[in-house]
């Protein structure tokens, strides 16, 4: 796979007019998909994790892995949950999969991708809503407490790869910001339903932060093992640890969490103390707790045999 870090470091910067060229840097990265469950409030919960490789005898494709995971979710939960997808899943192939499983979904749709209105007119998403007035405006606050004015509107659309009715919900974020184009099979006739879809997609940022923790703190993308079986065992153990850390964010464990952070990872800064998800501090606190108590397994040593 192409190294995203190398691509980012090679971009053109101010004052440099001869960036390094050549072929892109290819690294043998890991491929993984996960499923996080999150409600209208509260922390996310790890429901499933799927690892695969695109090399050797165990090679698999991303689309087949994602389809199998979605089918398992549909069999387990059915219509009780709404799937939220980013722009990487936009397109006809994934819409066919969603139609096959009958899943409820909210999909970030690129503005240049085409859709069809009720009259059968084909156009890009931004052209379909061009000149249409906002149905309702309100001030929306993010997780940091910063508010910004937003407007919302929705129109019924169609796509050849999806047989059922679809809605294109547009969240306008003000001048200088690109709107959100959300394609969904949820009903969006009234402003209250439109805002519900917008807020559901806004939960995606918490999911992104959860994946960032897995990449940085748990090093899920860089296990130092060559054998695929050993690598998979290690990643499954890390997934269990990850699920345990997320479970400590439960509101019912607030007293235990505050006591743990106070004794093993205290912070005097206002930003650290008022963080809604102190996942990084919890990991550090558990580390110091294990080191201070000295469980028997820390004293075990294994020789080279």
N, C-alpha and C positions, 0 to 999 in steps of 0.2 A: 504494500500500500504506500501511497505517497505521503511523505512526512509533512504533516501540517506545520510543525515547528520550523523545519528548514524553509518551507515556503513563506512563512511569516517573516523570518529573518532576512530573506532575500528580496523583500519588497522595496520599492523605491522610497527613499526618505529625502527630506529637504536638505539640500546641500550636496547630495550624492547623485551624480548623473551617469554613472557607469556601474550599475549593480552587477553582482556576479551572475553569470548566465550558465549555460550548459543544461544537461538533462536533469529532470527532477530527482531528488533524493528519495530512494525507495528503501523502506525499512520493513522487516517482517513483523508487523504489528498484529495485535490480537483483535478478533472480532467478537463482539458481545452485544446482546440485547437483554433488556430487563423490563420488568413490569412493576411499577409502583402504584399503590392504591392510595388515594388521597381524597378526602371529603371537602365539604365547604369550609371546615375549620379543623384544626389539629394537624399533627405531623404526618408525613407519609409512612407507608408500611411496605416493605419489600415482599412482593408476592411471588415473583419468579425471576430466574436469571438463566440465561442461555448463552453458552460459549461455543464457538465453532471456528474452524480453520478453512481457508480456501486453498490449501496445499496438500499434497500427498494423497494417501488412500482415503483419508477421512474428510476430503474436501466437500464443502457444502456451499450453497449460494444463500445470500442474505434474504432474498425474497422467499425462498422455501422455508428458511428458519423462522422468519417473521410470520409466515402463514400458519405454520404448525403451532406457534405460540398463540396466535390469535384464535385458532380453532379450539385449543384447549381452554382458553378463557371463555369462549362462547359456550362450550359444553359445561363449564363449571358455574358460570354466573348468568349466562343468557342476557336478557335485556335489563338487568339490574344495574349495570354500570355503563358509563359513557367513556369511550376511548378518545384521548386527545393526542393528535399527531402534529408534528412540525412539518415544514415545507419539504423535507426530504422524502416524505411518503406521498406527496402530491402527484397525481397522474392517473391515467386510465388503468394500469395494471393493479394498483392497490385499491382503486374503487371497485374493481371486479371482485377482489378478495373480500372487501367489506360487504358487497352485495351477496356474496355466496354464504357468508357467515351470519348475515342479518344483524350486524352489530350497530349499535348507536355510536356515532362518532362526531367529532369536531376536528376539522382538518384545516391547517393554515394553507391557503391557496395562493400561489404566486400571482401577482397582478397581471402578468402577461399571458398566463395560461387561459385558454378559451373555454367558455361556457355557452349555453344556449338559454335564451329566455323563453317565456311561455309562447311567444309568437314564432319560435323557431329561428330567431336571429342569432347568428354566431358572432361572438366578439370576445375580446379580452375582458377579464374581470373588471378592470378599472374603467373600461368603456361602457360597461353595462350600468354602472352607477354614476357615470359622469353627469353632472348637472342635477342630480336628485337631491332633494333637501333632507337634512337630518331629521329623523323622527323625534328624537329626544336628546337633550344635552344635560350633563351633570358633571360635578367635580368628583374625580376618582382619586383615591389615596392608595399609595403603594405600601409595601411592607415597612419602609423607612419613615412613613408618616408624611411623605411629600405628595401634595395634591396637584392635579392638572386637569383642565377642562377637557371633556371628551364628548363626542356625539356618536350616535348609533343609528343605523338604518339597515333594512333587510329587504331583499327581493327574492321571489321564487325563481329558480333556475333548473336546468336539466343538463344531463351529461349522457352521451351514448353508452358509456360503460356502466352506468348505474340505472337500473330500471325504475326505481322509486322516485318520489319527489325530493327535491333538494332546496336548500335555502342558502343564499349568500349574504352573510351578516358582515357589515362593514363597520369597524370602529375607527372613527376619525380622531386622531390624537393632537390636532392643532397644526398650525403652520410650522413647516420645517421638519415634520415627522411623517413617515410613511404610514398610511392607514393599515389596519389589520383586515385582511380579507379571509373570512372564516367560512368554509364550506361545511355544511352539516345537514343531517337528515332529521334533526330536531325541529319542532315547530317553532317558528319565529314570526308570528303575525303581529304580536303586541310588543311594545317597548320593554315590558318586564321580562318577556321571554328572550328578547335580544340581549339585554344586560346579563341575564343568567348565562347565556352562551359565552359572552365576552369574559365574564368573571371565571367561568370554568376554564377557558383557555389561558387566562392569566395565571392559573395555578401551575402552568408549565414551568414558570421560573423556579418554583420550589423544587420541581423535579430536576431541573438543570443543576441547581445547587447540590442536590443529593448525588448526582452523577459526578460532579466536580470533586466532592469529598472522596468518592471511591477511587478516582484517578490520582488525586494528590496524596491523601493521607493513607490510603490502603494500597496504593501502587498496583491497582488491578491491571494496568496496561503494561507492566514491566516485570513479570515474574522471572527470576533467574533460574529457570529450569528448561532443559532441552527436550525431555521426553514429554509427549503430549498427555499421557496418562498421569504422570506426576504433576504436570502443570494443571490439569483439570482438577485433581484432588486438592491442590493448594487453593485454587480459585473457589472451589466449593466451600472450603473452610472459611475463606475470607468472606464469602457471601453470608455464611451463618453469623460471623462476627458483625458484619454490616447490618443484618437484620436485628441483631441484639442491640446495637447502638441506637438504631432508629426506634426500637421499642422503649428505650429509656426516655424518649421525648413525650411519652404519654402524659397527659395532664394529671392523671391519678398518681403519678410518681414524682410530682413536683417537689415534695418535701425531701424525698431521698436524693433527687437530683441537686437541689440547692445545698444539702448537707455535703454531698460528695464534692461539689465544686468549691465550697467554702473551705474545706480542709485540705484538698489535694490539688486544686488549681484556682487559687483566689486571684481575682482581678479587681483593681480599683477604678479602672476606666469606666465611664458611663456607657460607652458603646458595647463593651464586652459584657457588662452586667445586665443590660437590657436587651441583649440579643434574643430574638424569639426562638432560635434553634441553635443553642450553644454546642453543636455536635463536635467541633474541634476541641473545645475545652473538656468535654466529657471523655473523649478518647485519651487525652493527656492525664486526666484525673484517674482514670482506671489504670493507666500504666503505673503511675506513682503509688496507687493503692496496692497493686500486685507486688511492686518492689519493696514497699514498706512492710507488708505482712509476711512476705517470704514463703509462699506455698511450697510444698514438698517438690513439685515437678520442676521448680527452678533450680533445684540442686542436682538434678539428674544430668548426667553427661553421657554422651554416646561416642564410642571410639570410631576409628575409620572403618572397622569391619562391620 
